[in-house]
Amino acid sequence: MKVTFFLGQFPVSSETFVISQIVGLIERGLDVEIVAISQGDMTKTHSLVDKYKLLDKTTYLTHENANQSALQAKLSRIGGLLRPSRLPKILSALNYKQFGIHSKSLLLPSIAGRNSKVIKSDVFIAHFGTAGVVAEKMRRLGLLEGKILTIFHGADISVKDILNTFSSDYKRLFVSGEGMLPISNLWQNKLIELGCSEQKITVNRMGINVELFRCREFDKPLYQPLRIISVARFIEKKGLQDAINAMRLLKEQGVEFEYQIVGDGPLKEDIVAQIEELKLSEEIKLLGFQPQEQVTTLLEASDVFLLPSVVAKNGDMEGIPVALMEAMAMGLITVSTFHSGIPELIKHEVSGLLVNERSPNELAQVLINLSANYYPIATIRKNAQQTIYTQFNQSKLYDELAEISKQTHER
């Protein structure tokens, strides 16, 4: 059976869950290919991309890439229209009434101009609702042939602008798409609220390869000073600025700690300025983007994984962060928030610690309690590992996805 992943960009360094899922289906004997609208940042690629030669399996629908300006992307789309032999398809794709924003932006006409062969697959797996919408429109245009499953992660059904822009497109996808695969119960309920039939929805969580993460001894004592780490993009919903404010409170209370932040993103300048303003440069170290192997090494040397996620001002929300799963599997104490699907992963004071969103005071108090050995860390570590092994085990989840794909193909 041929399965094709339909993606907005590929590869994307922060979307290791997509790369791992692709590899998971390859390892299960499926004939896997990748279709991406544009090329991702080729300077930051996951080792699995090279190991499994994923770029050789990838077809790009446009000549756009992550490093282009908006003007360059627009010119590239115009260039895609200059194909006389493809004029009938291009004109069809320019039908705004049928194809809306993807007609107006020239994305769909450009794709129609540049791709003369129909892309065929038994099943297409689109990551993010916005990609599923493009796949559905391409199928209507006759550019794509196969059944479509769409995975919904978070931003695609929480960001206000996305919901407003794609409201009618989502309704059409819910009707014509073969299946919707939200990664949490919360997003399942959101899809139903948006008008999707419950019969078309199957929750298929993201998970981790438990074999790659060695858990420390459950009763291993915490380091002194306390070692805290975050691995996250520098964007609002990750709550890093709340984390830094909590560190100020820790310092004021005389708690010794080291805080490392792995990642990069648009808020980096703000975060650097905040650290300097609060005089925390000695305690907080920004490590930038790191390959997965180095991230694992850093996690092994840390006590606490901190991810105080929040609903961003534009509505953007998490799904269930894979980074939390990895930390739990390795025996770190996870400190996060009652946000989105996170409580489906972490039970407060059972398998981790949760506080309310945008609450540096609560974060600080939890970390102070941890440093004072207030919590039963051995029990929390054991429960966290059990949760990952039974509910977020990548191997089981990929078996489920392969079976969902097979059943979809056979329907």
C-alpha positions as CSV (number, residue, x, y, z in Angstrom):
1,M,0.0,0.0,0.0
2,K,1.3,3.4,-0.9
3,V,1.0,6.2,1.7
4,T,2.0,9.8,0.8
5,F,2.6,12.4,3.5
6,F,1.2,15.8,2.4
7,L,3.0,18.6,4.1
8,G,3.2,22.4,4.0
9,Q,7.0,22.5,4.3
10,F,9.6,19.7,4.5
11,P,11.9,19.3,6.3
12,V,11.1,21.5,9.4
13,S,13.5,21.1,12.3
14,S,10.9,21.7,14.9
15,E,8.5,19.1,13.5
16,T,10.5,16.0,14.5
17,F,7.1,14.2,15.1
18,V,6.4,14.4,11.4
19,I,9.8,12.9,10.4
20,S,9.5,10.2,13.0
21,Q,6.0,9.2,11.8
22,I,7.2,9.0,8.2
23,V,10.0,6.7,9.3
24,G,7.6,4.7,11.4
25,L,5.5,3.8,8.4
26,I,8.5,3.1,6.3
27,E,9.7,0.6,8.9
28,R,6.3,-1.1,8.8
29,G,6.7,-1.9,5.2
30,L,4.5,0.7,3.6
31,D,5.5,2.3,0.4
32,V,6.0,5.9,1.7
33,E,6.5,9.1,-0.3
34,I,6.3,12.8,0.6
35,V,4.7,15.7,-1.1
36,A,5.5,19.2,0.2
37,I,4.2,22.5,-0.9
38,S,7.6,24.2,-0.3
39,Q,11.1,23.4,0.9
40,G,12.0,23.8,4.5
41,D,15.3,25.1,6.0
42,M,17.9,22.7,4.6
43,T,20.5,24.0,7.1
44,K,18.8,22.4,10.0
45,T,17.8,18.8,9.2
46,H,17.1,15.8,11.4
47,S,19.5,12.8,11.2
48,L,16.6,10.6,10.2
49,V,16.2,12.7,7.0
50,D,19.6,11.6,5.8
51,K,19.5,8.1,7.2
52,Y,16.3,7.2,5.4
53,K,17.0,9.4,2.3
54,L,13.7,11.2,2.8
55,L,14.6,14.0,0.4
56,D,14.8,11.4,-2.3
57,K,11.2,10.5,-1.6
58,T,10.0,14.1,-1.6
59,T,8.2,15.9,-4.4
60,Y,7.9,19.7,-4.1
61,L,4.8,21.3,-5.6
62,T,6.4,24.8,-5.9
63,H,9.8,26.4,-6.1
64,E,9.3,28.2,-2.8
65,N,11.5,27.7,0.2
66,A,11.7,28.8,3.8
67,N,14.4,31.4,3.2
68,Q,12.5,33.4,0.5
69,S,10.9,36.7,1.1
70,A,7.2,37.2,0.5
71,L,8.0,39.0,-2.7
72,Q,10.2,36.2,-4.0
73,A,7.5,33.7,-3.2
74,K,4.9,35.8,-5.0
75,L,7.2,36.1,-8.1
76,S,7.7,32.3,-8.0
77,R,4.0,31.8,-8.0
78,I,3.6,34.1,-11.0
79,G,6.3,32.1,-12.7
80,G,4.2,29.0,-12.2
81,L,1.4,30.5,-14.3
82,L,3.6,30.9,-17.4
83,R,2.9,27.4,-18.7
84,P,0.7,27.6,-21.8
85,S,0.3,23.8,-21.9
86,R,-1.3,23.9,-18.4
87,L,-3.6,26.8,-19.1
88,P,-6.9,24.9,-18.7
89,K,-5.9,23.7,-15.2
90,I,-4.5,27.1,-14.3
91,L,-7.7,28.8,-15.3
92,S,-9.7,26.3,-13.2
93,A,-7.5,26.9,-10.2
94,L,-8.1,30.7,-10.6
95,N,-11.8,30.1,-9.8
96,Y,-12.1,32.1,-6.5
97,K,-15.6,30.9,-5.8
98,Q,-14.4,27.3,-5.8
99,F,-10.9,27.6,-4.3
100,G,-11.0,30.8,-2.3
101,I,-7.8,32.0,-0.6
102,H,-5.6,29.4,-2.5
103,S,-6.8,30.9,-5.8
104,K,-6.4,34.5,-4.7
105,S,-2.9,33.9,-3.4
106,L,-2.0,32.1,-6.7
107,L,-0.8,29.1,-4.7
108,L,-3.2,26.7,-6.3
109,P,-2.8,28.1,-9.9
110,S,1.0,27.9,-9.5
111,I,0.8,24.3,-8.3
112,A,-1.5,23.5,-11.3
113,G,1.0,25.1,-13.7
114,R,4.1,23.4,-12.3
115,N,2.7,19.9,-11.9
116,S,1.6,18.1,-15.1
117,K,1.4,14.6,-13.6
118,V,-1.5,13.5,-11.3
119,I,0.0,12.6,-7.9
120,K,-1.5,9.2,-7.0
121,S,-1.5,7.4,-3.7
122,D,-3.7,4.9,-1.9
123,V,-3.8,7.3,1.1
124,F,-2.6,10.8,1.7
125,I,-1.8,11.8,5.3
126,A,-1.9,15.5,5.6
127,H,-0.2,17.0,8.7
128,F,-2.2,20.1,9.9
129,G,-5.7,21.0,8.7
130,T,-4.3,23.8,6.5
131,A,-2.4,21.2,4.5
132,G,-5.4,18.9,4.3
133,V,-7.4,21.7,2.8
134,V,-4.8,22.2,0.0
135,A,-4.8,18.4,-0.7
136,E,-8.6,18.4,-0.9
137,K,-8.6,21.3,-3.4
138,M,-5.9,19.6,-5.5
139,R,-8.0,16.4,-5.6
140,R,-11.0,18.5,-6.8
141,L,-8.8,19.9,-9.5
142,G,-7.7,16.5,-10.6
143,L,-4.1,17.1,-9.6
144,L,-4.2,14.5,-6.8
145,E,-5.8,11.1,-6.7
146,G,-6.3,9.1,-3.4
147,K,-8.0,9.1,-0.1
148,I,-7.2,11.9,2.4
149,L,-6.6,11.6,6.2
150,T,-5.9,14.9,8.0
151,I,-4.0,15.2,11.3
152,F,-5.0,18.1,13.4
153,H,-2.3,19.3,15.9
154,G,-3.2,22.6,17.6
155,A,-2.5,25.9,15.9
156,D,-4.6,24.7,12.9
157,I,-7.8,24.6,15.0
158,S,-7.0,27.2,17.7
159,V,-5.5,30.3,16.0
160,K,-8.3,32.8,15.5
161,D,-7.1,34.0,12.0
162,I,-6.7,30.4,10.8
163,L,-10.2,29.5,11.9
164,N,-11.6,32.6,10.3
165,T,-9.7,32.1,7.1
166,F,-10.4,28.4,6.7
167,S,-13.8,28.0,8.2
168,S,-15.6,27.2,4.9
169,D,-12.6,25.1,3.7
170,Y,-12.6,23.0,6.8
171,K,-16.4,22.4,6.5
172,R,-15.7,21.1,2.9
173,L,-12.8,19.0,4.1
174,F,-15.0,17.5,6.9
175,V,-17.5,16.4,4.2
176,S,-15.2,15.1,1.5
177,G,-12.1,14.0,3.4
178,E,-12.0,10.4,4.4
179,G,-10.9,10.9,8.0
180,M,-9.8,13.4,10.6
181,L,-7.1,12.4,13.1
182,P,-6.8,14.9,16.0
183,I,-4.0,14.2,18.4
184,S,-6.0,14.8,21.6
185,N,-9.5,14.4,23.0
186,L,-9.7,18.1,23.3
187,W,-9.2,18.6,19.5
188,Q,-11.7,15.8,18.8
189,N,-14.3,17.8,20.7
190,K,-13.2,21.0,18.8
191,L,-13.6,19.3,15.4
192,I,-17.1,18.2,16.4
193,E,-17.8,21.8,17.5
194,L,-16.7,23.0,14.1
195,G,-19.1,20.7,12.3
196,C,-17.2,17.4,11.7
197,S,-19.1,14.2,12.0
198,E,-17.9,12.2,15.0
199,Q,-17.9,9.1,12.8
200,K,-15.1,10.6,10.7
201,I,-12.9,11.3,13.7
202,T,-10.3,9.0,15.2
203,V,-7.9,10.3,17.9
204,N,-4.3,9.2,17.0
205,R,-1.8,10.7,19.4
206,M,1.7,11.7,18.8
207,G,4.2,9.6,20.8
208,I,7.8,8.9,21.2
209,N,10.2,6.0,20.5
210,V,10.5,4.7,24.1
211,E,13.6,2.6,23.1
212,L,15.6,5.8,22.6
213,F,15.1,7.2,26.1
214,R,16.8,5.6,29.0
215,C,15.0,6.4,32.3
216,R,17.2,7.3,35.3
217,E,16.7,5.5,38.7
218,F,13.4,6.5,40.1
219,D,14.9,7.4,43.5
220,K,17.9,9.3,42.1
221,P,18.2,12.6,44.1
222,L,17.9,16.0,42.5
223,Y,21.0,17.9,41.7
224,Q,22.1,20.8,43.9
225,P,21.8,23.4,42.5
226,L,18.5,22.4,40.8
227,R,19.0,21.8,37.0
228,I,16.1,23.0,34.9
229,I,15.8,22.8,31.1
230,S,13.3,23.9,28.4
231,V,13.3,22.7,24.8
232,A,11.0,24.9,22.8
233,R,10.6,27.4,20.0
234,F,10.7,31.0,21.1
235,I,7.1,31.7,20.5
236,E,4.4,33.0,22.8
237,K,2.5,29.8,23.5
238,K,5.6,28.1,25.0
239,G,5.4,30.5,28.0
240,L,9.2,31.0,28.2
241,Q,8.8,34.6,29.4
242,D,6.7,33.3,32.4
243,A,9.4,30.7,33.0
244,I,12.1,33.4,33.2
245,N,10.0,35.5,35.5
246,A,9.6,32.5,37.7
247,M,13.5,32.2,37.8
248,R,13.6,35.8,39.1
249,L,11.4,34.7,42.0
250,L,13.5,31.7,42.7
251,K,16.6,33.8,42.9
252,E,14.9,36.2,45.2
253,Q,14.0,33.3,47.5
254,G,17.6,32.2,47.6
255,V,17.0,28.9,45.6
256,E,20.1,27.9,43.7
257,F,19.4,26.7,40.1
258,E,20.7,26.4,36.6
259,Y,18.3,27.0,33.7
260,Q,19.1,26.0,30.1
261,I,16.9,26.9,27.2
262,V,17.3,25.0,23.9
263,G,15.7,26.5,20.8
264,D,15.3,29.6,18.7
265,G,12.5,31.7,17.3
266,P,11.0,35.1,16.7
267,L,10.9,36.1,20.4
268,K,14.6,35.5,20.9
269,E,15.5,39.2,21.2
270,D,12.8,39.8,23.7
271,I,13.9,36.8,25.8
272,V,17.6,37.9,25.7
273,A,16.5,41.4,26.8
274,Q,14.3,40.0,29.6
275,I,17.2,37.9,31.0
276,E,19.5,40.8,31.0
277,E,17.0,43.2,32.6
278,L,16.3,40.7,35.4
279,K,20.1,40.1,35.9
280,L,19.8,36.4,35.3
281,S,22.6,35.9,32.8
282,E,24.6,33.8,35.2
283,E,21.7,31.4,35.9
284,I,20.0,31.2,32.5
285,K,21.9,30.0,29.4
286,L,20.4,30.1,25.9
287,L,21.8,27.2,23.8
288,G,20.1,27.8,20.5
289,F,19.0,25.0,18.1
290,Q,20.6,21.6,19.0
291,P,20.5,18.3,17.2
292,Q,18.4,15.6,18.8
293,E,21.4,13.7,20.1
294,Q,22.7,16.7,22.0
295,V,19.2,17.4,23.4
296,T,19.1,13.9,24.8
297,T,22.5,14.5,26.5
298,L,21.3,17.8,28.0
299,L,18.1,16.1,29.3
300,E,20.1,13.4,30.9
301,A,22.0,16.0,33.0
302,S,18.8,17.8,34.1
303,D,16.3,17.4,36.9
304,V,13.3,19.4,35.7
305,F,11.7,19.9,32.3
306,L,9.8,23.2,32.3
307,L,7.2,24.1,29.7
308,P,4.6,26.6,31.0
309,S,2.5,26.7,27.8
310,V,-0.2,29.4,27.4
311,V,-2.9,30.3,25.0
312,A,-1.3,33.0,22.8
313,K,-3.1,36.3,22.1
314,N,-3.9,35.1,18.6
315,G,-5.5,31.9,20.0
316,D,-2.6,29.6,19.2
317,M,-2.4,26.5,21.5
318,E,-0.4,23.4,21.9
319,G,-1.5,19.9,21.0
320,I,0.3,17.6,23.4
321,P,4.0,18.5,23.3
322,V,6.3,15.7,22.3
323,A,9.1,17.4,24.3
324,L,7.1,16.7,27.5
325,M,6.8,13.0,26.6
326,E,10.5,12.6,26.0
327,A,11.3,14.3,29.3
328,M,8.9,12.0,31.2
329,A,10.3,8.9,29.6
330,M,13.8,9.9,30.8
331,G,12.7,10.5,34.4
332,L,12.7,14.3,34.5
333,I,10.1,15.9,36.6
334,T,7.9,17.8,34.2
335,V,6.5,21.2,35.2
336,S,3.8,22.5,32.8
337,T,0.3,24.1,32.8
338,F,-3.3,23.2,32.6
339,H,-3.3,24.0,28.9
340,S,-4.9,22.3,25.9
341,G,-4.2,18.5,25.9
342,I,-1.4,18.6,28.4
343,P,-3.6,17.3,31.3
344,E,-4.3,14.3,29.1
345,L,-0.6,13.5,29.4
346,I,0.3,14.8,32.9
347,K,-1.8,14.3,36.0
348,H,-0.9,16.9,38.6
349,E,1.3,15.5,41.5
350,V,0.8,12.0,40.0
351,S,3.0,12.0,36.8
352,G,4.2,15.6,36.8
353,L,3.3,19.0,38.1
354,L,0.8,21.5,36.6
355,V,0.0,25.1,37.4
356,N,-2.3,27.6,35.9
357,E,-1.3,29.5,32.7
358,R,0.6,32.8,33.0
359,S,1.4,32.2,36.7
360,P,5.1,32.8,37.4
361,N,4.3,32.8,41.1
362,E,2.8,29.3,40.9
363,L,5.7,28.1,38.8
364,A,8.2,29.4,41.3
365,Q,6.4,27.8,44.2
366,V,6.4,24.4,42.5
367,L,10.1,24.7,41.8
368,I,10.8,25.8,45.4
369,N,8.8,22.8,46.7
370,L,10.8,20.5,44.4
371,S,14.1,21.8,45.6
372,A,12.9,21.2,49.1
373,N,12.0,17.6,48.3
374,Y,8.3,18.3,49.0
375,Y,7.1,15.9,46.2
376,P,7.5,12.1,46.0
377,I,9.8,12.3,43.0
378,A,10.3,8.5,42.7
379,T,6.6,7.9,42.4
380,I,6.1,10.7,40.0
381,R,8.9,9.4,37.8
382,K,7.5,5.9,37.8
383,N,4.0,7.0,37.0
384,A,5.3,9.3,34.2
385,Q,7.3,6.5,32.6
386,Q,4.2,4.2,32.8
387,T,2.0,6.8,31.1
388,I,4.4,7.1,28.2
389,Y,4.9,3.4,27.8
390,T,1.2,2.6,27.8
391,Q,-0.4,5.6,26.2
392,F,2.2,7.5,24.2
393,N,4.4,4.7,22.9
394,Q,5.3,5.6,19.3
395,S,5.4,2.0,18.1
396,K,1.9,1.2,19.2
397,L,0.6,4.5,17.8
398,Y,2.3,3.9,14.4
399,D,0.7,0.5,14.3
400,E,-2.6,2.2,14.8
401,L,-1.9,4.7,12.1
402,A,-0.9,2.0,9.6
403,E,-4.1,0.1,10.4
404,I,-6.2,3.3,10.0
405,S,-4.5,3.9,6.6
406,K,-5.2,0.3,5.6
407,Q,-8.9,0.5,6.6
408,T,-9.3,3.9,4.9
409,H,-7.8,2.4,1.6
410,E,-10.1,-0.6,1.8
411,R,-13.3,1.4,2.3
